[in-house]
């Protein structure tokens, strides 16, 4: 792998996310204080509905990026230009289809909303969300070459700037005008501006994209893209149903205010996942190049080391959420916005298992494994809806989260061992099972011990409680992981990475 590029991408992603997270928390607090929890619930609900329209993208971006690895490695300019032109035309079509589907959904909006008391036109708000997602497709195809060329740190820097300016402008809008329509319009304008900036950067960096004739894409490559897109269609459906239906189900059965409460925790958890998850996923392009050049044994050794790093990050961050989030929410927006501890336990475990997917998804994506497990996301999404609707009637919000966790078992028991462990590395299924269960058991034990220790140091001050719990989160889980793994090859590899200058 090109370690230098991977490290640069990871650092850029982490720095970008830190800035984004900080300003995001400030924006959320001001949003709640001025507009209230009900507006927050509407924001979360429509964000989920709109994200589900993203199914139309069909994963074309992932398929194009996968096919860009080889021509970039070989400096085959003609193929790169053909791929980028194909991508541009595809995204123009997608934008039109999303717009049409979004408009078709307007008569059914009342079905998704249990109750609403604020004075606002839901149809106008929804249309602004539609315009936002359609505008996101304008010029955005240019990002793909930066990502495939391991220059995604450029994307992160531009996106960080976009989010900082966006949140500042939106804060000013709601503080001065208290107008939710203008708040959403600002986002549309900034979205288009971000894509224009990235387009200008790409045009300057890869000037050959704007010069000379563009040949028709080779039929072999086009067939491969079409094959992967057909498979990715199922992946997109599964992904957006699993991640996008929770707020819809919560709104329908528990009310829009509960969506707002859940959105606060989701913001915190998603911020942590974004901050630490991108540090791992930033190496996808490097893995893609490695899979082209190295043998299965070498790839498997790298996978095991990445998975161990993934486990350490997942365990540390999940336990940090477990013991820090409650006092943080109290300090951030107030005690009345707290969810119960039992909901928190399920949220934390759901976060842990999703973070642990990263190492598997990195190799699946880099290897272009989309077609082989194309039906798995459909099974996962169907189970998620069935379990969530069934359990929400019994256990409320906890039941929705439990439904999501149980649906993920399809990946852990079938997809990952079959299509990554067995097919990609020719490794043993039994070994996979032992290692996976082992990591889960270690996490649960360490989380339980750390949570017990944190409860021994309860104080009345939220700020002091956060400081105490941060210290505990840093010391206890990391020390226990060190004691358990410091003699292993995986730990020695991590140590060597950290010692590099």
Beta strands, then each sheet from edge to edge (+ up, - down):
end
